[in-house]
Structures are given as C-alpha cells and as structure tokens.
Amino acid sequence: MALIVQKYGGTSVGSVERIQAVAGRVYKTVQAGNSLVVVVSAMGKTTDGLVKLANEISPNPNRREMDMLLSTGEQVTIALLSMALQELGQPAISMTGAQVGIVTEAEHSRARILHIETTRLTRHINAGKVVVVAGFQGTSNAGEMEITTLGRGGSDTSAVAIAAALGASFCEIYTDVPGILTTDPRLVAEAQLIDAITCNEMLELASLGAKVLHPRAVEIARNYGVPLVVRSSWTDAPGTWVTSAQPQGRSLINLEIARPVDAVEFDTNQAKVALLRVPDKPGVAARLFGEISRQKVDVDLIIQSIHEGNSNDIAFTVTTPILKRAEAVAAAIAPALRNPSNPKSDEAEVMLEHNIAKVSIAGAGMIGRPGVAAKMFATLAEAGVNIQMISTSEVKVSCVVNAAECDRAVLALRTAFEIEGGEEGTRGQGGQGGQGRQGGQGGQGRIIEQTSPLSSPSPLSPLSSLSPLSPSSPPVRGVALDLNQARLAIRQLPDRPGMAAKLFGLLAQHNISVDMIIQSQRCRVIDGVPRRDIAFTVSRIDGESAKEMLTQVAAELGWGEVVLDSAIAKVSIVGAGMVGQPGVAAKMFEALAQHQINIQMIATSEIKISCVVAQEEGVKALQAIHAAFGLAGSEKVVVPA
C-alpha cells in the first residue's frame, strides 16, 4: 500500500461537478489500496474575486487581513470535497493549514514553511480517512497563531512539503494540462508532453515562467527526494514524472529556509576566448558558434554583454586541451565580422586568457533569495578575489576567477556557506560535467534516475523505464519565454574586488531578485581606474525602483550611468542532455538568425542557454527555437478555460 499526496488546482475544483469528479478519482485511488492526503486550491477564480473585493475596500490592504481573507477560499473547497467523499461512502476529514500543523515564518502573504507537525495528520490517515487539506496556508510559530499564506503557487508548495514530511511514496499534481510540455501550449499548440524530467531541469523551466509547477515546490522535491508526477485532472494519462537524486538526510526542521547552498564546485581546467567589438546584428553568434560546432569544440560558459555603440563582446570558456582549436576558430572567423571598408580596424579582436578557474555554489535553496549571490560576491571580495565572468541559474552561481586564486576562493566559500566535505575536489576533468565538488548533495547537470519507493509496480507508480538520461533523450527538453523582465545596465563600474558584492548586496537589501548577470569583457582605464560595464535582469515590477536606488548611490560608489530597458524578452532552452554537445547553442542562435532576431545578451549554465531579445520578438523567437529542435508533436494541446 502506498501513501500518496494529491494536489488539485483551482480549475480542477472549479464547480460542484468538478469537485464530484475529483472525489470519484480520489475514491478510486483509495479503493486500489492506497492511503491518501489531498491538497486543494480555492475554487476557480475565487482568490481573484477575494482580491478584487479587498481592493474595492482599500487600494493598499493590510497584509495580515489579506491572509485572513484569502485563506477562506481553500476552506470552502476542503469542506465541499470532504462532503463529496462522504457521499461516496469514503471517510474523509477537512483540515486547514493550521489544523494540519503547517508552521511558517511570521511573514504575511509570502511565508515559507518551517516544519509540519504530522501527529494529527498521521492519526487520521491510520484511521482510514482521506485527509483533505487547505493548500496555500499555514500558521506562524510566534504563539499568536497568526494565519499566513505562502504566496503564488502555495498549494503546490503545501502538497510537496506534506509529502516530504510524511515520507510519502510520491506526490501527484493535478492540473489542466496533460503534464509538463515542451513549451507553453498557448503559444505553440503543438507543444508535446515530456514523459520524465529531472528536478534541475524543472527548476529552470518553472523559474522561467512554466506555470505548471511552482519553483518552491520543485525545490522541496529536489531537496527531500520526493518523486513528483504532473497529470491532467480530465484524463487517466500517465503525465510527467519529475525525478530527483536520493536526499542525504536533510532535516525537516526549517524545511524551506535551511541553508540555500549545499555544494561548492570548482574547475581549474578552463581558458577563456573573447571576441571584442563584434557587430551588433542578427547572425553573428550563429556564425561563430556554428563554426565552433563544426570543429567539435565543446564550450562551457557563453556570455554576450550589452551592446556599446554598434558592437557587442562575446566570450566563452573551454577546457585547456582544446584552447588552441577554439582560438583558431575565433581567429579565422574574426576577419569576416569586421567592417569590409576598414578590415584592419580593432573590430572583432580576439582575446585569450589562460590560467582561469570557475568556482560555483550550487543548491536548490537559492530560489527567490536575492542575498545568496550577493553573499558569494562579498565572500570573494573579502578574500581578495576579483570576478572576471558571472553565470547564473536557478540552482547555481558560477564565477570565473584567476586560477591562482581558486583555492582561496573555494575555501572562503566553503566557510561562508558552511559546506563540509573533502579538502580536495577533482581538478582538470574539464567541460560542463567535470567540476570538482566540495560536499553536499547531487550535482548540477548530472541526472540520477529516481525510481518508485513502492514495493511492486502499479498503475500509480513512477515508470522506472523512463529516464531523462536515456540515449534517446533529446538534448533540449523545453523552451521557455519570460516577458516579465527588465534589464538594468551600469556603465563604467570599477573593476576591482568588492564592486559586485556592493551592487548586488544593495539589491538584496531591497529584496530585489536578479536573474541574468553579464559583465562586459571590454575594460577601459578612466582616471587611472579600470572599468567595465555590467548588466543584469530583474522582474519588470522591480525595474524602476532598482534604477532609482542604484542611481542615487552611483556617485558615492563610483559608477556611471544606470540604464533601464523594460522592452525585453528572455527566451531559454533547458536540457541536461546538452552537456558535451557543442551544436546545441549554435542551433539556437541559428534559429534566431534565420528569423532576423537580434540577440542582445547571452548567458548559459550547464543545462540552460538564455538569450535576451526585443520584447516584440519574444513569441516569434520561442516558436522558432521550438521548431528548430523538433519539439513539436502531432497533436494540439487544448488548455481548458
């Protein structure tokens, strides 16, 4: 017998008929011999209606009272679903977040779960009841028993946290689509179902705007090894399994606020190739990386900085043994990128840098915590380590530093983030998959198949034959589009240790999360001080306030103009299978070039490549890339209203 947690979203319980249909599915699962906890959202658009009522009373309603108001939506659903189950003869009991023992921070509207008191929950399960839990809510631990809500995606978070606390066999997330799709079916109707995907891949897709699963829910699943399946509420199709490595004994206390970083990684077998002042026009990146692909040169990090005048800088890192080949490719293509009327200009200058290392912090707990990257930069600054390149993803922040400073950087980061482990990591293993690892759990870009903990196969158990690492798996699993970002650029930032720490520390103090970070390769000496430009993306709603705050301190901290661009889109490809495949980036860039879409910025991690393009070209870019990687299926997915 399995212990299963099921979660049903608002559309799945949007009417009496749909609640009765959910009750029928739950009853069928119990009759198959399983114990069940069901987590539900508010019916349909109930939460939107409650927010509208509050806004009619006050333009800026009190957050405590908003939590009190919004928590009522789920209470309606749990009572109705429990009644429906009882009508079918199935014992059931409804419980609010407080009654079930979900204890959170005392942060109204955005609380994180601290722990779950499972005694009462377990007693009802052992009595043969289906426990129907109100998602999205909990209660603070401050003695006042304040009702708190978890913020957007809170019911997903509630369900996976309960599954982790109970040691459930797996957690099923029921929604209005068949599972995890290769892209948004509202933008590409032929988007196809992904059978299985790793938590790391899902974290990237969820954070890029794929709304089927909230990143916080995936973070908990990854940290505690909870197998997840996303399925349609309307069919019995198998859905998509989200797999993770087995956890290493993480405590269930401080469930969502435990240490955000669980590993420090390094790779000393790296060299950097940069092309400075390449033309800012469609096709340049496609041409460069197309030739790199043809020469079988495996690239690790790729960054393209913001344009200056009519040119950009493009830099990439490779393993030391293939540096000569990478240099030859860059040198051969550089003349073709220069202005024909002035072929001896300093355009498309090739710059090489040996003796560099990549140091990284990794962990799913970094999501939505702006202080983590800032802490990394501050730690490196205090150790006297200057940052040459920065690459960010949802589960990793990487910095390229001088190789002679690598040991000092790793030791400082291990101390700052309290990472235990061996004194030495693997050095010189090269490429995207070969970082040395200092302590911690499972590896970024490494896929470990998670099979079901059930003792025997059943129609409800994960499909053990499905593994995202299988040879037939495509290198790209999904394509995502984020139209809710803005880009900030700071000109002439002093190039010395501590500047990135000050900049991103300020943003963290104002609770502004940063996504892509690109540091220009071009360095200018102004008044005896070497300076570089730096650009980064934030949520569009934070753009204006971030610009104002950074402009106010510009003179004090010695940087130049702060420029905001809100008319951008970020299109990304995600897939653990792209590791060690040089042609993936080239194919993405070529798809954009064929549609005359100019790339404004590029940033990569081991399993993600992101490009910033003009906002009006975002949808076209997503559709072009999705088609280029052959991700379209033969059937159209219809999302219910």
N, C-alpha and C positions, 0 to 999 in steps of 0.2 A: 504494500500500500504506500502511495506517495503522498507527501504533504505539499500541496500546490497553493500558490498565491496567484489569484487572477485579478486583473485591473480592467475596469470598463470606463471608457471616456464618456464625455457629455453626449456625443451623438449616439452612442450605444445605448444610453438610458434616457433618450430624449422624449419619450412618451410612455404612456401606460403599456401600450402594445410592445414597445421595445424592452421595457423592464420585464414584462412577462416572458419575452423571448430569451432574455438573459437568464431569468430564473430557470427556464427549461434547460439551457445549456449547463448551468451550474448543477442542477439536479442530475442530469445525465453523467456529469463528471463524478459526482458523489456515488452514484449507483455503480460506477465502474470500480469502486473500492478505494477511492481517494479521500483524504481529508482536505478541507478547503477553507481558505480565507479569501474573501472577495473585497477588493478596494474599489470604491466608485467615486466618480466626479459628480458635480451638480448636473441636473437635467439640462440638456441642450444649451440654450443661451441664458440660463438662469443667472450665472455670475455677471454676464454683461448687463442684464436687467438691473441687478442689485447695484452695480457700479453707477449706472445711469440715475437711479433713484438718489444715491448719495450725492452725485454731482448736482442734482436739482436742489438739494438742501444746502450744499456748500461747495464752492469752487476748489477748496483745498481741505477735504475732510480729514479729521483726526485719524491717524493710522490705527490706533487701538480700536476705535469704534468701527473702522473699516473691517478689521479682522473679526470683530463680533458680528458684523453684518454678513460678510462673505462666507463665514463658516456655516451659516444656516442653510446654504444651498445644498451641500452634501448631506445634511441631516434629513432633508426631505427624501433624497434618493435612498439612503440606507433603510429608512423606515418602510418605504414602499417595496423595495426589493425583498426585505425580510418578510413582509406580509405575503408577497407573491410566492416565496419559497414555502411558507407555512401552508398556503392554499394547496400546494402540490404534495403536502404531507412530509416536507423536509424540515426538521427542526432548524431554526435559524434565530440569530440574535443580532440586532444592530448596535453598533458602538461608535461613539465619537472618537476623535483623536485623543482627547483627554482620557476617556474611559478605557481605551485600549492601551494606554501607557506610553504614548509618544511624547517624549520630553525634549523640548527645544531650547534654543537660545531665547533670551527675552528681547527679541527683535521683531517688532510687528511688521507684517507684510513681506518679510524676506528671511524668516528664521531658518536656521539649519538644525537638523536633528542631532541631539546629543546622545541619547540612548532610548531604548524601548523596554519598558517593564512588561515582560511577556507572561507573568504568572496568571493573570486573569484570562488572557487570550488562550493560553495553553489549556486551562481548566475547561473552557467551553469547547475547544477542539476535542479534547479527550472525552467529553460528554456526548460527542457525535453531532454537535451543532455546526452549521455553517456560520462563521462569524463575518458579518458584513460591516466593513469599516469605512468611515468617512475619510476620504483622502484629503490631501492639501492642508491638513491642520494638525495642531498639537497643543501642548500647554507648556508654559515656561516653568523652570525649575526654581523660581525665586521665592516660593512659598505662597505667592498670591494667586496661583492657579490661573494665570492670565491665558486666555485663548490666543494662539498665534497661528498665522498661516505661513506657508512655505514659499509663496511666490509662484511665478509661472511654471507650469509643469509639475506642480506639487503633488498631484495624485500619483504620477509615475514614481516620484521620489518616495512617497509613502509606501507604495507597493513593494519596491525593491528593498527598502530598508527593513520592512517587516519580514520579507523573505530571508534577508541576511540574519536578522535577529533570531528567527525560528529555525534556521538551518534548513529551509525548505528545499525540496528536490529541484524545483525550478519556479520561475515566475513568468506568467503569461500576461502580455499586454495586448488587450483587445482594442481595436481602433477601426476607422472607416476605410482603410486601405488594406490590400492583401498581406502586407508586411513591409519590409524595407525595400524601397525601389531604387533603381539606378539614378533617378533624379526626380524632381517634382513633377508628378503627372499632370498638374495644371499647366505646366509649361511645355512638357513633352508627353503627349498622350501615349506614346509607345514605350514609355519607361517600363522596364521589366523587373520582375521580382528577383531579389538576391536570396539564394537559399540559406547561406550562412555567412557571417561576417564577424570579424574579431571586435572586441571591445575598443581597442585602439582606433580601428577604422571607424567604428560607430561614433566614438567620441568626436572625431574630426568632423564627420558628416553632421552630427547633431549640433555641434557648435557653429557650423557653417550655415545653419538655418533649416536643416531637415527636421521638421516638427513632429515626426512620428514618435521619437523618444527624446526626453529632456536630458541634456548632458549630465546633470546631477544624478539622475537615475543610473546612467551608464557608468558614471564614476563609482557609485556604490557597488554595482555589479562587478566591476573590474577589481576593486579593492578587496572584495569578500568572495570572489569566485562564484557569484550567483549566475547560473545559466538563465538566459532570458530568451523568450520567444515572442515575436510580434505577429499577431494574427488578426484576421478580419472578423468582426462581430457578425458578419452576414453569411459566412460560409464555413465549411469544415476544412478548408485548405491548410496545409502544414505551416505556412507563414515563413518567417525568417528567424533562424537561431543566431543569437549574439553570444559568442563564446569568449571565455577568458581563461588565463592561466590559473592553476590552483593557488589560492592565497597562502601566505606564510604566517598564519597565526595572528592576524591583526585583531586588536581588541575591539569589542563592540561598544566600549565606552568612548564618548566623544566621536560618535560614528561618522559625522560629516565634517568635523573640524580637527581630526587627527592630522599629524604632520603632512603637509602637502607634497613633500618631495621624499621619494623612497629610494633614490639611487643617484649617484654621481658617476658620470661616464667620461672617458677621455679617449682621444685618438691622436697619437703623435705622428702618424704616418701620412701627413697631409701637406699639400702645397697649394698655392693659390695662383690662378691665372685671371687677370683682369684686362678687359678692353675698355680703354678710356675714350670718351668723346665719340661714341658711335652715333650715327644718325637716329633721331627720334622719329621713326616712321615704321609702318607695318612691315613685317617680313624679316627684320634684322635678326631677332632672336631665332626665328625659324631657320634662317640660313646658317647661322653659327652652329646651333645645336644639331641641325640636320647633318652637317659635315662631321661633327663630333660623333654622332651616332654611327655614321658610315665607317668611321675609323675605329669603331668599337672602344671608344674611350668612355669609361664609366665615371660619371660625375656625381659628387656628393651634394654639397650645398650649391644653390644658384641664387644670386641676388641681382636685381636690377634696380638701381636707385632712381629717385625722381629726376626728371629732366632739368637741365640747366641750359637755357637758350634753346638750341635745336638739337641737343645731343644728350645721350644717357651714358652711364657706365654700367657694364655687365661684368660680374665676377663669378667665378665658380671654383670649387675646390676639387682636387683629385688626389688619389693616392700617389705617393712619391715615385713608385716604379714606372708610372705611366705619364709622369710630368712632361718628358721630352716629346711624347706623342701629342699631348694636349697643347703644348707650346707650338709645335709645328702646325697644328690645325689652325690655331688662333693667328699665327703669323701669316699663314697662307691666305686666310680669308680677309685679314685686315685691309690690304690694299683695295679690295673690291668694295669696301664700305666707305672709302674716302671719297671726297668730292672730286669728280673727274677733272675739273678745271684747276685743281690745286692738289695733285696727288702727293706732294711732299709735305703737306701740312701735318700738324700734330694730331689730326683726327685718327681715330681707331688705333691708338697707341697700345701696344701690348706690354703689360707689366707683370712680372713674375715675382713670386715671393716664396722662398724656401723656408724651412725651419719654423713652421707654424704648427699649432696643435688646436684641436677642437675639444673644448670642455663643455659638458652638458649636465643639467639637472633634469631628472625625469620623475614623473608621478602624476596620477590622475587627480590628485587633490589641488592642482593649480588652477582648476577651472573657476573663473569668476573671482579670483583672488588677486587683485592688482598688485599687492605688496610682494608677491613671490619673486617676480622678475626683478623688481627694484632691489630686493634683498640680495639677489645674486650679484647684480651690478655693484651694489655697495660693498659686498664682501670682496669682490675682485679689486675694487678701488682701494680698500683698506690694506689689501695685500700688495698694492703697488703694481697690479696687473692691468695693462691697457687693453681695451677691447677693439679688435680690428673689424670683425664682422659679427652680426647677430642674426640668428634664425629662431623663429618661434613657432610652436604648435600648441595644441591643447594639452599635450602630455609631455612636452619637452621644450626647454630653452637652451640653445647652444650658442657659444661664443667662440670665435676664432681668436687665439692669442699667440704670442711668441712662444715657440717650443721650449725655450729655456725657462719660461715662467709656468709651464704646465704643472709640474709637481707642486709648486707653491699654490697655484690656483685650486688644484684638486683638494689639497689638504685644508685650505681655507674653507672651501665649500662643504666638505665633509663635516668640519667642525660647526659651521654656521647652521647647517640643516640637520645636525645630529645624526649623521649616517654612520653606522658601524659597518665593519667589513674588513677584508684583507687590505694590507698596506700597498699591495701592487695590483694594478689592473693589467689586462692584456694589452701589449703595445704593438703597434705596427701591423695589425691584422687587416687594416685597410677597408676602404669602401664604406657603403652605407650600413652594412651589417656587422662591422668589425670593431665597434667601440669597446674599450676596456670598461669594466663595470665595477663600481665600488659599492658593495652592499645592496640590500633592497630586494624588491620583487620584480618579476617578469620584465622582459626587455621590450623597449620601443622598437617596432619594426620586426619583432620576432613573434611568430604565431605558434601558439600551443593549443592543440585541439582540446576542447572541453567536452568530454562525454558525459552522459547522464549518470547521476548517482543512483539511479534506480537499479534494483537487482536483476530485473529482466526487461527486455524490450516491450514496449506497449505503444499503442497509437498516440499516447500523450508524451512519450519520452523523446529527447533530442535524437536526431538522426545521426548516429555515430559515423556513418559513411560520409557525411558532409564535412569538409574541412576547407577553409579558405586557403590552406597551403597546398592543396592538391595540384599536380602538374597542369591540370586543365584549367585552373582558375585564371581569369584574365588579370593583367597587371593593374587595371583600374576597375574598382568596384562601383564607384559612384561619382557623380558630378554635382556640384552644389553652387548655388548663386546666392550671394548676400548683397542685397540692395539697401541695407540699413547701416552702412558705414560712411565715415568721413575721414579724409586724410589731412593730417597736420604735418607741415614741414618747417623745420627750424634751420635757418641759414647760418652758416659760419659758427658752428658750435666748436669751442676749443677742444682740440684733440689731445686730451690728457686723462689719466685715470681719475675717475670720480664724477665726470660730467654726466654720463648715462645714469649713474646712481642718483644724482641730484634731480635730473629731469624726470625719471620715472618714479622716483620717490615722491616728488611733488604730486604727480598724477595719482599715485596710490593714496596719498593723504586725502585727496579729494574723491576717493572711491571711483576713479575712472579706470576701467579696464582697457588694456591695449592689446591689439591683435598683431598685425604685421609690424615689424620694426626693420627698417632698412637704413644702413649707414653708408653714405657715399664713399666711393673708393678714391675720389679726387680730393687731394689735400692742398690747401693754399696756406701760405705763410703771410699773415696780415699783422703788421706791427710786432713782428717777431714771434707771433703765436701761430702754430699750425692749427688749421681749422678745417672741419668737414661739415657737410650738410647731413641732417638726419630726418627721416620721415617715418611716420607710423600711422596706423589706422585705429580709430576708436568708434564706438557706437555714434550714429549721427546725432542722437539727442544730447550727447556729451560734447559735440564739436565746438559749439560757440563758447561754452563755459571754459573748456580747456584752452582755447585760443586766448581768451581774455586773461585767464590766470597766468599762462606762460608769457604773454606779452608784458604783463605787469612786472615780472621778475627778470625780464631779458637783460636790462641794463646792469642789474645787480650781479647776475651770473655770467655776463659777458658774451651772450649770444646775440645773433642778429634778428632779422625779421621772422615773424611767425605767420605762416600762410595756411589758410584753411580752404579745402576743396570738398564740398559736400556732394558734388555731382559725379560720384564714382560708383563702380560696382566691382565686387570681387568674385571671380569665378575660380573654382578649385576642382582638382581631381584628387581622389583618395584611393589608395590601394596598397596593401603590404606587398603585393606581387611586383610592384615597380622597382623594388630594391634590386640593384645589379642589372637593370635593363636600360641601357643608355638611350634607346629610341623613344622612351615614353615622353620625356619633356619635349623632344623635337616634334613629335606628332601633335602634341597640344599646341605648340607655338605655330606649327604649320597650318593647323585648322583655323586659327585666328587670322593668320596672314592671308589665307585664301579668301576670307570674307572682309579683307581690308580693315581689320580691327587692330588698332594700335595698342601695344602693351605699355602701360605706364610704370608698373612696378612688377617685380617677380620676387617671390620668396618661396623657399622649399624646406621641407623636413624629410625624414626618411620615407614617409608614406603619404606625403601631400605636396602638391605643387599649386601655388596660388598666383593668379595674375590680376592686377588692378587694371580695369579698362574704364572707358567713359560710361556713365550711368545709362545713357540711351542705347548703348550697345550690349548691355549685360545679358538680356534674354537671348539675343542672337548669338552671343559668344557661348552661352551654355548649350544651346541647341547644336551649334557647330561642333563643339567638343564632344558632346554625347554621341553624335553621329560618327565622328572620326574614329572613336574607339569601338564602334559596332555594338553599342549597348542597347539599342532599340530592340524591342520584342515584336512579335507578330500581332499581338492583341493589345487593344487600347484599354487603359485603366480608367474607370469612371469613379470619381470621388463623389459619394452621396452628398446631397445638400445638407 
